[in-house]
Amino acid sequence: MQKEVNINDLWERITVDSDSKSFEVLFHELNPKLIKFCTLYVHYQQVAEEIVSDVFVKCWMDRAQMRQVLKPETYLFIAVKNHALNYNKRFSSMQIVNIDDHSGGSQLINSASPEMELEKKELLFKMDQAIASLPKQCGIIFRLIKENGMKYKEVAEILNISPRTVHTQMMRAMKKMTKAMDPYLTKKGNTAPDNITTTLLILLIFMSN
């Protein structure tokens, strides 16, 4: 089993000891999450990658001044968000985009047949559509909590809103998601194998805290 990475320990070694190895570990640990988060604000994957890369470079260059940062992961998410918003101000193009990376969910389920693989892909597509249809802030909150496993307080800090607002938006998101997925499951109920419902449950468990 892979050892859990302690972000705070890495941050201390980076900012105090200028440990490049720790910086490399931090980069590989958070880079995919930050890029995925950034794509909620900007149009293109390549732009998101460049923004996140710029944030990491700046952190390394200013590492000695970063010692006072007590929550490095939250700090990096906020930095990426601010860079993305600045990008959108310059290019006037703000839009939520669909995220195609379903590696986590697909690894949990081994399809027994091409039909089940097709069902799974269709389900993931429907779920992505439902998430993308959420209001912008609501969708971002949903992804941070359900896909990145963040707590309400952490999301509140990143988005500069109250934990109560996060909770309210999350409840709205869950209600809209349930309503959006219900017709699909009802339509499939009589013809699809029981496994399709099981697949949905597994995915929802996988996404939950």
Secondary structure per residue as TSV (DSSP state, phi and psi in degrees):
chain	resnum	aa	ss	phi	psi
A	1	M	-	360.0	136.3
A	2	Q	-	-70.2	134.9
A	3	K	-	-69.0	135.7
A	4	E	-	-68.7	135.2
A	5	V	-	-84.7	130.4
A	6	N	-	-95.5	104.6
A	7	I	H	-62.4	-40.0
A	8	N	H	-64.9	-39.7
A	9	D	H	-64.7	-42.9
A	10	L	H	-60.9	-44.7
A	11	W	H	-60.1	-41.4
A	12	E	H	-63.9	-42.7
A	13	R	H	-67.0	-32.7
A	14	I	H	-71.3	-50.0
A	15	T	H	-78.4	-29.5
A	16	V	H	-94.1	-44.2
A	17	D	H	-104.6	-2.4
A	18	S	-	53.3	43.3
A	19	D	-	-80.2	107.5
A	20	S	H	-68.4	-31.6
A	21	K	H	-64.3	-41.9
A	22	S	H	-64.7	-37.2
A	23	F	H	-64.0	-39.3
A	24	E	H	-63.4	-42.5
A	25	V	H	-64.5	-43.5
A	26	L	H	-60.0	-43.6
A	27	F	H	-59.8	-49.7
A	28	H	H	-67.2	-28.6
A	29	E	H	-74.6	-41.7
A	30	L	H	-104.6	-19.1
A	31	N	H	-54.2	-49.4
A	32	P	H	-60.8	-42.0
A	33	K	H	-63.7	-43.7
A	34	L	H	-67.9	-38.0
A	35	I	H	-65.5	-44.6
A	36	K	H	-60.6	-42.0
A	37	F	H	-63.8	-43.4
A	38	C	H	-64.0	-32.3
A	39	T	T	-67.2	-12.5
A	40	L	T	-74.1	-16.7
A	41	Y	T	-108.9	-31.6
A	42	V	S	-115.1	164.0
A	43	H	S	-72.2	-42.3
A	44	Y	-	-118.9	143.8
A	45	Q	H	-57.2	-42.9
A	46	Q	H	-62.7	-40.2
A	47	V	H	-64.1	-43.3
A	48	A	H	-60.3	-43.2
A	49	E	H	-61.7	-40.5
A	50	E	H	-67.6	-40.5
A	51	I	H	-63.1	-47.8
A	52	V	H	-63.4	-41.1
A	53	S	H	-60.5	-42.3
A	54	D	H	-61.7	-40.7
A	55	V	H	-63.2	-44.6
A	56	F	H	-63.9	-42.6
A	57	V	H	-60.9	-44.3
A	58	K	H	-62.9	-40.1
A	59	C	H	-61.7	-41.6
A	60	W	H	-68.2	-42.0
A	61	M	H	-65.2	-35.5
A	62	D	T	-104.7	22.9
A	63	R	G	-57.0	-35.8
A	64	A	G	-65.1	-29.5
A	65	Q	G	-88.1	-1.6
A	66	M	G	-95.7	4.2
A	67	R	T	-63.3	-28.2
A	68	Q	T	-79.0	-8.1
A	69	V	-	-72.4	116.5
A	70	L	S	-91.2	-22.1
A	71	K	-	-126.5	78.9
A	72	P	H	-59.8	-39.7
A	73	E	H	-64.4	-45.6
A	74	T	H	-62.0	-41.1
A	75	Y	H	-58.4	-44.4
A	76	L	H	-67.0	-39.7
A	77	F	H	-62.6	-42.5
A	78	I	H	-65.1	-41.8
A	79	A	H	-61.8	-43.4
A	80	V	H	-63.8	-43.2
A	81	K	H	-59.3	-46.5
A	82	N	H	-64.3	-41.0
A	83	H	H	-63.7	-40.3
A	84	A	H	-65.6	-41.7
A	85	L	H	-64.7	-38.1
A	86	N	H	-64.7	-39.6
A	87	Y	H	-60.0	-44.7
A	88	N	H	-65.9	-33.3
A	89	K	H	-65.6	-38.6
A	90	R	H	-70.4	-38.6
A	91	F	H	-110.5	-0.5
A	92	S	-	48.9	50.4
A	93	S	-	-142.3	89.0
A	94	M	-	-113.5	122.3
A	95	Q	-	-161.3	139.5
A	96	I	-	-77.6	135.6
A	97	V	-	-117.6	153.7
A	98	N	-	-67.9	144.0
A	99	I	-	-106.1	126.0
A	100	D	-	-93.5	-3.1
A	101	D	-	-83.4	103.1
A	102	H	-	-112.9	28.3
A	103	S	H	-59.7	-39.8
A	104	G	H	-62.4	-48.7
A	105	G	H	-67.3	-40.1
A	106	S	H	-69.7	-27.0
A	107	Q	H	-73.0	-24.1
A	108	L	H	-75.8	-23.6
A	109	I	-	-122.3	120.1
A	110	N	-	-98.7	111.1
A	111	S	-	-68.7	137.7
A	112	A	S	-86.2	-12.1
A	113	S	S	-157.1	161.4
A	114	P	H	-58.4	-33.5
A	115	E	H	-63.4	-42.7
A	116	M	H	-68.4	-36.0
A	117	E	H	-62.7	-40.2
A	118	L	H	-65.6	-43.0
A	119	E	H	-59.3	-43.4
A	120	K	H	-63.6	-44.9
A	121	K	H	-64.4	-39.4
A	122	E	H	-65.0	-40.4
A	123	L	H	-63.6	-45.7
A	124	L	H	-61.6	-39.6
A	125	F	H	-63.4	-43.9
A	126	K	H	-63.5	-40.1
A	127	M	H	-66.3	-41.6
A	128	D	H	-62.1	-40.8
A	129	Q	H	-61.8	-42.8
A	130	A	H	-64.3	-41.7
A	131	I	H	-66.3	-42.8
A	132	A	H	-65.0	-24.0
A	133	S	T	-81.2	-10.3
A	134	L	S	-68.3	152.1
A	135	P	-	-54.7	152.5
A	136	K	H	-52.0	-57.0
A	137	Q	H	-64.3	-38.6
A	138	C	H	-60.3	-43.4
A	139	G	H	-65.9	-40.0
A	140	I	H	-64.2	-45.1
A	141	I	H	-60.4	-44.6
A	142	F	H	-59.4	-45.6
A	143	R	H	-67.8	-41.8
A	144	L	H	-61.8	-39.6
A	145	I	H	-81.3	-48.0
A	146	K	H	-84.2	-28.1
A	147	E	T	-101.5	-35.1
A	148	N	T	-98.1	-6.4
A	149	G	-	69.7	26.1
A	150	M	-	-81.7	156.6
A	151	K	-	-86.8	160.2
A	152	Y	H	-56.4	-41.6
A	153	K	H	-64.2	-39.8
A	154	E	H	-65.2	-43.9
A	155	V	H	-63.4	-39.5
A	156	A	H	-60.2	-41.4
A	157	E	H	-65.7	-44.5
A	158	I	H	-62.9	-43.4
A	159	L	H	-92.9	-2.1
A	160	N	T	59.5	46.3
A	161	I	S	-132.0	172.7
A	162	S	-	-81.0	151.5
A	163	P	H	-57.7	-32.2
A	164	R	H	-64.6	-39.9
A	165	T	H	-64.8	-40.6
A	166	V	H	-59.2	-46.3
A	167	H	H	-61.2	-45.7
A	168	T	H	-61.5	-46.1
A	169	Q	H	-64.4	-36.6
A	170	M	H	-66.3	-40.9
A	171	M	H	-63.4	-39.9
A	172	R	H	-64.9	-40.5
A	173	A	H	-63.5	-45.5
A	174	M	H	-63.7	-38.6
A	175	K	H	-65.1	-44.1
A	176	K	H	-67.5	-38.3
A	177	M	H	-64.7	-43.7
A	178	T	H	-61.2	-44.3
A	179	K	H	-65.7	-38.9
A	180	A	H	-69.6	-35.8
A	181	M	H	-86.2	-20.2
A	182	D	H	-60.3	-46.4
A	183	P	H	-61.1	-35.2
A	184	Y	H	-65.4	-46.1
A	185	L	H	-68.5	-37.2
A	186	T	H	-64.6	-42.9
A	187	K	H	-63.2	-37.2
A	188	K	H	-84.0	-14.9
A	189	G	H	-54.1	-40.3
A	190	N	T	-85.5	-23.1
A	191	T	T	-112.2	-30.1
A	192	A	S	-80.0	153.0
A	193	P	-	-65.5	158.3
A	194	D	T	-59.3	-23.2
A	195	N	H	-61.3	-25.4
A	196	I	H	-65.0	-38.1
A	197	T	H	-67.1	-40.7
A	198	T	H	-61.3	-40.9
A	199	T	H	-58.5	-45.6
A	200	L	H	-60.3	-44.9
A	201	L	H	-62.2	-42.5
A	202	I	H	-61.4	-43.6
A	203	L	H	-63.3	-41.6
A	204	L	H	-67.3	-38.0
A	205	I	H	-64.5	-43.4
A	206	F	H	-59.5	-37.0
A	207	M	H	-83.6	-14.9
A	208	S	-	-83.3	161.4
A	209	N	-	-72.1	360.0
